[in-house]
């Protein structure tokens, strides 16, 4: 039985999702800027705990899904 963790370290994102850590940080930065402009909370946030950085897996999965859906709509 495999369970998805609630949060994972940003350094492990590539192992789970095949996304490079620098891409994750770029996405989080872009999402933070868009959220600030629109006056809402960012959908993709990186949480720091000491020297470790974490991301919520559910938020990352939703963000990836929405990115793919929006790119499919734009390409039509």
C-alpha distance (Angstrom), angle and dihedral (degrees) to the residues before:
residue distance angle dihedral
X1 . . .
X2 3.78 . .
X3 3.77 120.1 .
X4 3.77 126.4 -166.6
X5 3.79 113.0 -127.7
X6 3.80 118.0 -122.0
X7 3.79 91.7 -130.1
X8 3.78 132.6 13.5
X9 3.77 133.5 -167.8
X10 3.76 114.0 -98.7
X11 3.79 88.1 -124.6
X12 3.84 89.3 62.8
X13 3.82 97.0 49.7
X14 3.79 90.9 93.6
X15 3.81 90.9 54.6
X16 3.81 92.7 51.6
X17 3.81 102.9 33.5
X18 3.81 108.1 13.0
X19 3.81 91.5 -117.9
X20 3.79 117.9 134.1
X21 3.79 116.0 -121.9
X22 3.81 92.7 -120.9
X23 3.82 89.8 54.1
X24 3.80 89.4 52.2
X25 3.81 91.3 52.3
X26 3.82 90.7 46.9
X27 3.82 90.8 51.5
X28 3.82 91.7 47.5
X29 3.82 91.4 49.8
X30 3.82 92.5 48.6
X31 3.81 91.6 46.7
X32 3.82 91.5 49.3
X33 3.83 90.8 52.2
X34 3.82 92.3 47.7
X35 3.80 91.9 46.9
X36 3.80 92.1 49.8
X37 3.81 90.8 49.6
X38 3.82 91.1 49.8
X39 3.83 94.5 41.7
X40 3.80 97.2 -118.6
X41 3.79 139.8 111.1
X42 3.82 115.7 -85.7
X43 3.80 115.0 -105.1
X44 3.80 91.3 -145.5
X45 3.81 118.0 49.1
X46 3.78 133.0 167.3
X47 3.79 114.4 -143.0
X48 3.80 120.7 -153.3
X49 3.77 123.6 -149.7
X50 3.78 109.3 177.1
X51 3.80 106.9 -55.6
X52 3.82 93.0 -20.0
X53 3.81 124.2 92.2
X54 3.81 122.8 -156.8
X55 3.79 138.2 -175.3
X56 3.80 130.0 -161.9
X57 3.80 108.5 -109.9
X58 3.81 94.3 -146.7
X59 3.82 91.3 54.4
X60 3.80 91.6 47.7
X61 3.81 92.7 49.0
X62 3.83 91.0 48.8
X63 3.80 91.0 48.1
X64 3.82 92.4 50.0
X65 3.81 91.2 47.9
X66 3.80 92.3 49.0
X67 3.82 91.5 47.2
X68 3.80 91.0 53.8
X69 3.82 93.1 45.2
X70 3.80 93.3 49.2
X71 3.82 92.7 46.8
X72 3.84 90.0 51.4
X73 3.80 90.9 51.5
X74 3.83 92.8 47.6
X75 3.79 93.4 49.6
X76 3.84 93.3 57.3
